[in-house]
Amino acid sequence: MTIKKRITIACATLGLLAAGGIAVYCGLRLKAQAHIRSLNQTIGPDGAPVPESEVAWVRDLADTLVEKANDPWLQDAEKNFGLFGAFNHMRMSSAGLAGVFGIHAPNAEVFPVQTNRAIYYMKKNGEFLFRVDPGYAIASPYSEGVAAMGILGPSRGPGNSSPLFEYVDINGDNAVPGTYAEARPFKDGLAIAGKLDEHGKKHLGMIDKSGNWVIEAKFNALFEFVDGLAAAQMSNPDLSFDIAGFIDRTGEFVVIIDKVQWMKSALHDGLALVWRTEAPEYVFVNREGQTMLAPEYDQVEPFFEGRAVVLKGEAWGYIDTQGNPVIPPQYRMVTPFENGMAAVLRDSPALRALKWTHEFVIEE
């Protein structure tokens, strides 16, 4: 056989192998995509899947993003991962924005939708309000007519390690005087905000809509008022440990909780989450500071709508306020409950490398 013929046959063989490889890759990709679509769910408080009609409004958002911003991110998410997958993508990405500081804003008037291109403010009915200025990297839901927007420190130049926030109205214009090292949604006329001291350390307090510090910025951890009490924590130079517990509207502690490493939440469903310096590591306390629940999990999140997210091993689930595993750990990703629903991603032994990219491994 001549050299020319051997080269021709070799090239043809390589071409067939390449074509076959592409076909196998595409087949596996489609199989993985279909598998991922089946893993995305939206569940109710009892763990039962909710009807698709409950999240169908996501299609309005997806269509609006294409029409108003030429951004197909949410539309592509539905195409690739199904309607529940699109809802999960939106909840998990936008919840990440809203939850930069561990906050939760149920029933937000207007909420941010983060895509891989930008952040947009929209309403649940699909109404498009505006695209966030590219200079901002963080945006919260609107609450009481204003939202917090912030730019990450490094984007402001060398030496800036903390984000800088301002409050804006529904038109994106400044609504509260001043800028802050942290800015959370307003509730009952007050918002938790941050201020840097001369050493660059952040302290939290509460401001009103005129920018006045109603509660002095002196806390390391601070949460919203619930029935007159706010969970808080502050350093004490005279002690080797922080002071933690609940403050009243004067900013003074009225309940002290011992052996606290970190206050983790406000009094949601009458219980505040505390991370302790000794076992049991996670406990829920009532407004008197008494331990009411000590769930034994690897990680515990605050209660929302009667359900708290818990982690056991690599699986997430939910407990009720009595500590019962009403939705046993079984999911790879979850969100807190909001408006009676939570977005979840079911785990699967067939999917061992789950990423929102083209990388996947299917095990038969």
Backbone hydrogen bonds in HBPLUS format (Angstrom, degrees):
<---DONOR---> <-ACCEPTOR-->    atom                        ^
c    i                          cat <-CA-CA->   ^        H-A-AA   ^      H-
h    n   atom  resd res      DA  || num        DHA   H-A  angle D-A-AA Bond
n    s   type  num  typ     dist DA aas  dist angle  dist       angle   num
A0006-ARG N   A0002-THR O   3.05 MM   4  6.37 159.4  2.09 149.9 156.0     1
A0007-ILE N   A0003-ILE O   2.93 MM   4  6.16 160.4  1.97 154.6 159.4     2
A0008-THR N   A0004-LYS O   3.00 MM   4  6.23 156.1  2.06 144.1 151.0     3
A0009-ILE N   A0005-LYS O   2.87 MM   4  6.12 165.0  1.89 156.0 159.1     4
A0010-ALA N   A0006-ARG O   2.86 MM   4  6.02 160.8  1.90 148.1 154.2     5
A0011-CYS N   A0007-ILE O   2.86 MM   4  6.06 160.0  1.90 150.2 155.3     6
A0012-ALA N   A0008-THR O   2.94 MM   4  6.16 158.4  1.99 147.4 153.7     7
A0013-THR N   A0009-ILE O   2.83 MM   4  6.05 157.5  1.88 150.6 157.1     8
A0014-LEU N   A0010-ALA O   2.92 MM   4  6.16 163.6  1.95 150.6 154.8     9
A0015-GLY N   A0011-CYS O   2.87 MM   4  6.05 153.3  1.94 144.8 152.9    10
A0016-LEU N   A0012-ALA O   2.91 MM   4  6.21 155.7  1.97 148.8 154.5    11
A0017-LEU N   A0013-THR O   2.88 MM   4  6.17 161.3  1.92 153.0 158.4    12
A0018-ALA N   A0014-LEU O   2.79 MM   4  5.99 158.5  1.84 149.2 155.4    13
A0019-ALA N   A0015-GLY O   2.87 MM   4  6.07 161.8  1.90 148.4 153.7    14
A0020-GLY N   A0016-LEU O   2.78 MM   4  5.97 158.1  1.83 147.7 154.5    15
A0021-GLY N   A0017-LEU O   2.75 MM   4  5.96 153.1  1.82 145.5 153.5    16
A0022-ILE N   A0018-ALA O   2.86 MM   4  6.13 159.3  1.91 151.9 156.9    17
A0023-ALA N   A0019-ALA O   2.92 MM   4  6.16 159.0  1.96 147.0 153.0    18
A0024-VAL N   A0020-GLY O   2.85 MM   4  6.11 159.5  1.89 150.1 155.6    19
A0025-TYR N   A0021-GLY O   2.80 MM   4  6.00 162.9  1.83 150.5 155.8    20
A0026-CYS N   A0022-ILE O   2.78 MM   4  6.01 167.4  1.80 154.6 157.8    21
A0027-GLY N   A0023-ALA O   2.86 MM   4  6.03 157.2  1.91 146.1 153.0    22
A0028-LEU N   A0024-VAL O   2.83 MM   4  6.06 162.3  1.86 154.3 158.8    23
A0029-ARG N   A0025-TYR O   2.77 MM   4  5.96 155.4  1.83 150.1 158.1    24
A0030-LEU N   A0026-CYS O   2.88 MM   4  6.08 162.3  1.92 150.0 154.0    25
A0031-LYS N   A0027-GLY O   2.93 MM   4  6.12 155.0  1.99 143.8 151.5    26
A0032-ALA N   A0028-LEU O   2.74 MM   4  5.96 159.7  1.78 151.0 156.5    27
A0033-GLN N   A0029-ARG O   2.77 MM   4  5.95 158.4  1.81 149.2 155.9    28
A0034-ALA N   A0030-LEU O   2.90 MM   4  6.09 162.3  1.93 148.2 152.4    29
A0035-HIS N   A0031-LYS O   2.94 MM   4  6.11 151.0  2.03 141.6 150.4    30
A0036-ILE N   A0032-ALA O   2.80 MM   4  6.08 158.7  1.85 152.9 158.2    31
A0037-ARG N   A0033-GLN O   2.94 MM   4  6.21 157.1  1.99 148.7 155.0    32
A0038-SER N   A0034-ALA O   3.19 MM   4  6.47 148.4  2.29 140.9 148.1    33
A0038-SER N   A0035-HIS O   3.09 MM   3  5.25 120.5  2.46  96.5 110.7    34
A0039-LEU N   A0036-ILE O   2.96 MM   3  5.04 138.6  2.13 100.2 112.7    35
A0346-ARG N   A0039-LEU O   2.87 MM 307  4.85 169.0  1.89 141.2 137.5    36
A0041-GLN N   A0344-VAL O   3.07 MM 303  5.46 171.1  2.08 155.8 154.5    37
A0344-VAL N   A0041-GLN O   3.00 MM 303  5.46 179.7  2.00 154.8 154.7    38
A0050-VAL N   A0042-THR O   2.85 MM   8  5.88 163.3  1.88 153.7 153.6    39
A0043-ILE N   A0342-ALA O   2.97 MM 299  5.51 158.9  2.02 160.1 161.8    40
A0342-ALA N   A0043-ILE O   3.07 MM 299  5.51 145.6  2.19 147.4 155.5    41
A0044-GLY N   A0048-ALA O   2.91 MM   4  5.57 151.3  1.99 149.4 157.0    42
A0047-GLY N   A0044-GLY O   2.86 MM   3  5.26 164.3  1.89 120.8 125.2    43
A0054-GLU N   A0051-PRO O   3.02 MM   3  5.71 156.1  2.07 118.3 124.4    44
A0055-VAL N   A0052-GLU O   3.01 MM   3  5.66 154.1  2.08 118.7 125.6    45
A0058-VAL N   A0055-VAL O   3.04 MM   3  5.91 168.8  2.06 124.0 127.6    46
A0059-ARG N   A0056-ALA O   3.00 MM   3  5.79 153.2  2.07 120.8 126.4    47
A0060-ASP N   A0057-TRP O   3.02 MM   3  5.29 127.6  2.31 101.6 114.5    48
A0061-LEU N   A0057-TRP O   3.36 MM   4  6.85 152.6  2.44 145.6 152.2    49
A0062-ALA N   A0058-VAL O   2.89 MM   4  6.20 158.6  1.94 150.6 156.9    50
A0063-ASP N   A0059-ARG O   2.87 MM   4  6.07 165.3  1.89 153.5 156.5    51
A0064-THR N   A0060-ASP O   2.96 MM   4  6.06 157.7  2.01 144.3 151.0    52
A0065-LEU N   A0061-LEU O   2.92 MM   4  6.13 156.4  1.97 151.8 157.5    53
A0066-VAL N   A0062-ALA O   3.24 MM   4  6.53 151.9  2.33 144.7 151.3    54
A0067-GLU N   A0063-ASP O   2.94 MM   4  6.18 162.8  1.97 150.2 155.5    55
A0068-LYS N   A0064-THR O   2.72 MM   4  5.72 174.8  1.72 159.7 161.4    56
A0069-ALA N   A0065-LEU O   2.97 MM   4  5.20 143.9  2.10 122.2 133.0    57
A0071-ASP N   A0065-LEU O   3.07 MM   6  5.37 173.8  2.08 122.8 124.1    58
A0070-ASN N   A0066-VAL O   3.05 MM   4  4.25 132.2  2.28 111.2 116.2    59
A0076-ASP N   A0072-PRO O   2.68 MM   4  5.81 160.9  1.72 166.6 171.7    60
A0077-ALA N   A0073-TRP O   2.96 MM   4  6.17 144.9  2.08 139.3 149.6    61
A0078-GLU N   A0074-LEU O   3.09 MM   4  6.43 149.6  2.19 143.5 149.6    62
A0079-LYS N   A0075-GLN O   3.04 MM   4  6.34 157.9  2.09 144.7 151.3    63
A0080-ASN N   A0076-ASP O   2.82 MM   4  5.99 158.4  1.86 152.5 157.7    64
A0081-PHE N   A0077-ALA O   2.75 MM   4  5.57 154.7  1.82 143.4 151.4    65
A0082-GLY N   A0078-GLU O   2.78 MM   4  4.38 136.1  1.97 124.9 126.5    66
A0086-ALA N   A0082-GLY O   2.88 MM   4  6.20 150.0  1.97 149.5 157.7    67
A0087-PHE N   A0083-LEU O   2.96 MM   4  6.25 160.4  2.00 150.1 155.3    68
A0088-ASN N   A0084-PHE O   2.79 MM   4  6.02 158.6  1.84 148.2 154.6    69
A0089-HIS N   A0085-GLY O   2.84 MM   4  6.03 160.8  1.87 148.3 153.5    70
A0090-MET N   A0086-ALA O   2.96 MM   4  6.19 163.3  1.99 149.4 153.7    71
A0091-ARG N   A0087-PHE O   2.82 MM   4  6.03 168.4  1.83 155.8 159.3    72
A0092-MET N   A0088-ASN O   2.77 MM   4  5.81 168.7  1.78 155.4 159.1    73
A0093-SER N   A0089-HIS O   2.92 MM   4  5.89 160.7  1.95 145.7 151.6    74
A0094-SER N   A0090-MET O   2.90 MM   4  5.74 159.8  1.94 143.9 150.6    75
A0095-ALA N   A0091-ARG O   2.71 MM   4  5.43 141.1  1.86 131.6 143.9    76
A0096-GLY N   A0092-MET O   3.11 MM   4  6.01 137.1  2.30 123.2 133.4    77
A0097-LEU N   A0093-SER O   3.21 MM   4  6.62 142.9  2.36 136.8 146.0    78
A0098-ALA N   A0094-SER O   2.89 MM   4  6.20 170.9  1.89 154.4 155.6    79
A0099-GLY N   A0095-ALA O   2.67 MM   4  5.53 135.8  1.86 137.9 150.6    80
A0102-GLY N   A0099-GLY O   2.97 MM   3  4.66 166.4  1.98 108.9 107.6    81
A0142-TYR N   A0110-VAL O   2.72 MM  32  5.07 169.7  1.73 156.0 159.5    82
A0111-PHE N   A0122-MET O   3.16 MM  11  5.84 157.4  2.22 167.7 166.8    83
A0122-MET N   A0111-PHE O   3.12 MM  11  5.84 167.4  2.14 157.8 158.7    84
A0113-VAL N   A0120-TYR O   2.72 MM   7  5.19 153.1  1.79 151.4 160.1    85
A0120-TYR N   A0113-VAL O   2.92 MM   7  5.19 160.6  1.96 140.0 146.2    86
A0115-THR N   A0118-ALA O   2.88 MM   3  5.49 175.5  1.88 172.7 174.3    87
A0132-VAL N   A0119-ILE O   2.83 MM  13  5.50 170.9  1.83 158.6 161.1    88
A0121-TYR N   A0130-PHE O   2.95 MM   9  5.62 167.9  1.97 167.8 171.8    89
A0129-LEU N   A0121-TYR O   3.01 MM   8  5.55 158.5  2.06 157.8 157.9    90
A0123-LYS N   A0127-GLU O   2.97 MM   4  5.17 150.3  2.06 145.3 152.6    91
A0126-GLY N   A0123-LYS O   2.91 MM   3  5.53 156.4  1.97 122.1 125.5    92
A0136-TYR N   A0133-ASP O   2.90 MM   3  5.81 168.1  1.91 133.5 136.5    93
A0137-ALA N   A0150-GLY O   2.83 MM  13  6.06 146.7  1.94 143.8 153.2    94
A0138-ILE N   A0150-GLY O   2.99 MM  12  4.99 151.2  2.08 152.4 149.9    95
A0150-GLY N   A0138-ILE O   2.91 MM  12  4.99 162.4  1.94 138.3 140.9    96
A0140-SER N   A0148-ALA O   2.95 MM   8  5.37 148.3  2.05 157.2 164.0    97
A0143-SER N   A0146-VAL O   2.90 MM   3  5.58 163.9  1.93 151.7 152.9    98
A0146-VAL N   A0143-SER O   3.28 MM   3  5.58 173.3  2.29 113.2 115.1    99
A0147-ALA N   A0168-VAL O   2.98 MM  21  5.50 152.6  2.06 149.9 158.8   100
A0168-VAL N   A0147-ALA O   2.85 MM  21  5.50 159.2  1.89 157.9 164.2   101
A0149-MET N   A0166-GLU O   2.95 MM  17  5.67 165.9  1.97 165.6 169.3   102
A0166-GLU N   A0149-MET O   2.96 MM  17  5.67 149.8  2.05 154.6 163.6   103
A0151-ILE N   A0164-LEU O   3.13 MM  13  5.66 151.6  2.21 147.0 149.4   104
A0164-LEU N   A0151-ILE O   3.11 MM  13  5.66 153.8  2.18 149.4 154.7   105
A0155-SER N   A0152-LEU O   3.05 MM   3  5.63 137.4  2.24 115.7 127.2   106
A0156-ARG N   A0153-GLY O   2.80 MM   3  5.42 159.0  1.84 122.9 130.0   107
A0157-GLY N   A0154-PRO O   3.24 MM   3  5.42 165.2  2.27 105.8 109.9   108
A0160-ASN N   A0157-GLY O   3.42 MM   3  6.12 154.0  2.49 138.9 139.0   109
A0165-PHE N   A0180-TYR O   2.72 MM  15  4.99 165.4  1.74 151.7 156.5   110
A0180-TYR N   A0165-PHE O   2.85 MM  15  4.99 152.9  1.92 132.5 141.4   111
A0175-ALA N   A0167-TYR O   2.82 MM   8  5.58 166.7  1.84 135.2 136.2   112
A0169-ASP N   A0173-ASP O   2.73 MM   4  5.47 150.4  1.82 151.6 159.5   113
A0172-GLY N   A0169-ASP O   2.90 MM   3  5.26 163.0  1.93 115.1 120.6   114
A0181-ALA N   A0194-GLY O   2.92 MM  13  4.61 153.4  1.99 122.0 121.3   115
A0194-GLY N   A0182-GLU O   2.84 MM  12  4.36 142.7  1.97 129.2 125.7   116
A0184-ARG N   A0192-ILE O   2.96 MM   8  5.43 156.4  2.02 166.9 171.2   117
A0187-LYS N   A0190-LEU O   2.79 MM   3  5.43 158.0  1.84 150.9 156.2   118
A0190-LEU N   A0187-LYS O   3.14 MM   3  5.43 168.5  2.16 113.5 116.8   119
A0191-ALA N   A0207-ILE O   3.01 MM  16  5.48 150.7  2.10 149.1 157.4   120
A0207-ILE N   A0191-ALA O   2.89 MM  16  5.48 157.6  1.94 155.8 159.4   121
A0193-ALA N   A0205-GLY O   2.96 MM  12  5.60 156.4  2.02 134.2 141.9   122
A0205-GLY N   A0193-ALA O   2.94 MM  12  5.60 158.6  1.99 161.5 168.1   123
A0195-LYS N   A0203-HIS O   2.86 MM   8  5.39 153.3  1.93 152.5 161.5   124
A0203-HIS N   A0195-LYS O   2.84 MM   8  5.39 154.8  1.90 148.1 156.0   125
A0197-ASP N   A0201-LYS O   2.90 MM   4  5.49 155.4  1.96 145.1 151.6   126
A0200-GLY N   A0197-ASP O   2.97 MM   3  5.27 164.8  1.99 115.5 119.2   127
A0204-LEU N   A0219-PHE O   2.77 MM  15  4.87 163.9  1.79 138.3 144.0   128
A0218-LYS N   A0204-LEU O   3.07 MM  14  5.73 124.4  2.40 144.5 131.7   129
A0219-PHE N   A0204-LEU O   3.12 MM  15  4.87 168.0  2.14 139.2 139.8   130
A0206-MET N   A0215-ILE O   3.01 MM   9  4.79 158.2  2.06 125.6 131.2   131
A0214-VAL N   A0206-MET O   2.79 MM   8  5.62 127.3  2.06 139.6 155.5   132
A0215-ILE N   A0206-MET O   3.14 MM   9  4.79 168.4  2.16 131.5 133.7   133
A0208-ASP N   A0212-ASN O   3.01 MM   4  5.55 139.8  2.18 141.6 154.0   134
A0211-GLY N   A0208-ASP O   2.98 MM   3  5.42 161.6  2.01 116.7 120.7   135
A0218-LYS N   A0216-GLU O   3.01 MM   2  5.77 112.9  2.48 113.4  96.9   136
A0220-ASN N   A0233-GLN O   2.68 MM  13  5.56 146.9  1.78 142.9 154.1   137
A0221-ALA N   A0233-GLN O   3.23 MM  12  4.97 160.9  2.26 133.5 134.0   138
A0233-GLN N   A0221-ALA O   2.88 MM  12  4.97 136.5  2.07 151.2 143.5   139
A0223-PHE N   A0231-ALA O   2.98 MM   8  5.39 141.8  2.13 164.1 162.7   140
A0226-VAL N   A0229-LEU O   2.80 MM   3  5.39 158.6  1.85 145.1 149.4   141
A0229-LEU N   A0226-VAL O   3.18 MM   3  5.39 169.4  2.19 112.8 116.0   142
A0230-ALA N   A0247-ILE O   3.08 MM  17  5.33 154.2  2.15 143.4 150.5   143
A0247-ILE N   A0230-ALA O   2.87 MM  17  5.33 159.9  1.91 149.0 152.1   144
A0232-ALA N   A0245-GLY O   2.90 MM  13  5.66 159.4  1.94 150.2 152.5   145
A0245-GLY N   A0232-ALA O   3.03 MM  13  5.66 156.1  2.09 161.2 161.0   146
A0234-MET N   A0243-ILE O   2.85 MM   9  5.38 157.2  1.91 154.2 162.0   147
A0243-ILE N   A0234-MET O   2.83 MM   9  5.38 161.1  1.87 169.7 168.5   148
A0239-LEU N   A0236-ASN O   2.96 MM   3  5.41 162.7  1.99 117.9 123.6   149
A0257-ILE N   A0244-ALA O   2.78 MM  13  5.66 169.7  1.79 146.0 146.6   150
A0246-PHE N   A0255-VAL O   2.90 MM   9  5.08 151.1  1.99 134.9 143.7   151
A0254-VAL N   A0246-PHE O   2.89 MM   8  6.03 166.6  1.91 158.4 160.8   152
A0255-VAL N   A0246-PHE O   3.27 MM   9  5.08 152.4  2.36 147.0 144.8   153
A0248-ASP N   A0252-GLU O   3.03 MM   4  5.89 148.3  2.14 152.4 156.6   154
A0251-GLY N   A0248-ASP O   2.98 MM   3  5.57 163.5  2.00 118.8 124.1   155
A0277-THR N   A0259-LYS O   3.12 MM  18  5.57 154.2  2.19 132.3 134.9   156
A0261-GLN N   A0275-TRP O   2.74 MM  14  5.52 149.7  1.83 143.7 153.3   157
A0262-TRP N   A0275-TRP O   2.96 MM  13  5.08 151.7  2.04 146.5 148.0   158
A0275-TRP N   A0262-TRP O   2.87 MM  13  5.08 169.1  1.88 163.0 164.2   159
A0264-LYS N   A0273-LEU O   2.85 MM   9  5.14 158.2  1.90 153.5 152.8   160
A0268-HIS N   A0266-ALA O   2.94 MM   2  5.71 128.1  2.22 108.3  92.8   161
A0268-HIS N   A0271-LEU O   3.08 MM   3  5.37 121.5  2.43 141.1 131.9   162
A0271-LEU N   A0268-HIS O   2.96 MM   3  5.37 166.7  1.98 116.1 120.5   163
A0272-ALA N   A0285-VAL O   2.92 MM  13  5.35 161.3  1.96 151.7 157.1   164
A0285-VAL N   A0272-ALA O   2.92 MM  13  5.35 157.8  1.97 148.9 153.1   165
A0274-VAL N   A0283-VAL O   2.82 MM   9  5.38 161.1  1.86 169.6 173.9   166
A0283-VAL N   A0274-VAL O   3.05 MM   9  5.38 163.7  2.08 153.2 158.1   167
A0276-ARG N   A0281-GLU O   2.73 MM   5  5.00 169.2  1.74 157.5 158.8   168
A0284-PHE N   A0293-LEU O   2.78 MM   9  5.08 161.3  1.82 151.2 155.4   169
A0292-MET N   A0284-PHE O   2.81 MM   8  5.78 169.7  1.82 159.3 162.9   170
A0293-LEU N   A0284-PHE O   3.35 MM   9  5.08 148.7  2.46 142.1 140.6   171
A0286-ASN N   A0290-GLN O   2.98 MM   4  5.54 147.4  2.09 143.5 150.9   172
A0289-GLY N   A0286-ASN O   2.88 MM   3  5.28 162.3  1.91 116.5 121.9   173
A0298-ASP N   A0311-LEU O   2.85 MM  13  5.49 134.6  2.06 159.8 169.4   174
A0311-LEU N   A0299-GLN O   2.88 MM  12  4.96 153.1  1.96 146.7 146.0   175
A0301-GLU N   A0309-VAL O   2.85 MM   8  5.15 153.0  1.92 167.2 164.6   176
A0304-PHE N   A0307-ARG O   2.91 MM   3  5.45 157.1  1.97 140.2 145.0   177
A0307-ARG N   A0304-PHE O   3.13 MM   3  5.45 159.5  2.17 111.2 117.5   178
A0308-ALA N   A0319-ILE O   2.99 MM  11  5.38 156.9  2.05 147.9 155.0   179
A0319-ILE N   A0308-ALA O   2.96 MM  11  5.38 151.3  2.04 144.7 153.2   180
A0310-VAL N   A0317-GLY O   2.94 MM   7  5.37 159.3  1.99 132.0 135.3   181
A0317-GLY N   A0310-VAL O   2.89 MM   7  5.37 153.5  1.97 151.1 157.4   182
A0312-LYS N   A0315-ALA O   2.92 MM   3  5.46 168.0  1.93 161.7 164.5   183
A0315-ALA N   A0312-LYS O   3.12 MM   3  5.46 167.6  2.13 129.3 129.7   184
A0316-TRP N   A0331-TYR O   2.83 MM  15  4.94 165.0  1.85 138.3 143.6   185
A0330-GLN N   A0316-TRP O   2.89 MM  14  5.70 155.1  1.95 140.3 131.9   186
A0331-TYR N   A0316-TRP O   3.05 MM  15  4.94 173.1  2.05 143.0 143.6   187
A0318-TYR N   A0327-ILE O   2.80 MM   9  5.00 163.0  1.83 144.7 150.2   188
A0327-ILE N   A0318-TYR O   3.23 MM   9  5.00 169.4  2.24 143.5 140.5   189
A0320-ASP N   A0324-ASN O   2.96 MM   4  5.46 143.5  2.10 140.9 151.9   190
A0323-GLY N   A0320-ASP O   2.87 MM   3  5.28 162.4  1.90 117.3 122.6   191
A0326-VAL N   A0324-ASN O   2.81 MM   2  5.56 128.5  2.07 112.5  96.4   192
A0332-ARG N   A0345-LEU O   2.78 MM  13  5.57 156.8  1.84 170.3 178.0   193
A0345-LEU N   A0333-MET O   2.87 MM  12  5.05 148.7  1.97 150.3 146.4   194
A0335-THR N   A0343-ALA O   3.01 MM   8  5.49 115.2  2.44 150.5 162.9   195
A0338-GLU N   A0341-MET O   2.85 MM   3  5.42 158.1  1.90 148.1 153.4   196
A0341-MET N   A0338-GLU O   3.14 MM   3  5.42 157.8  2.19 108.1 114.7   197
A0351-LEU N   A0348-SER O   3.11 MM   3  5.46 165.3  2.13 112.3 117.0   198
A0363-GLU N   A0350-ALA O   3.33 MM  13  4.95 158.9  2.38 123.0 128.9   199
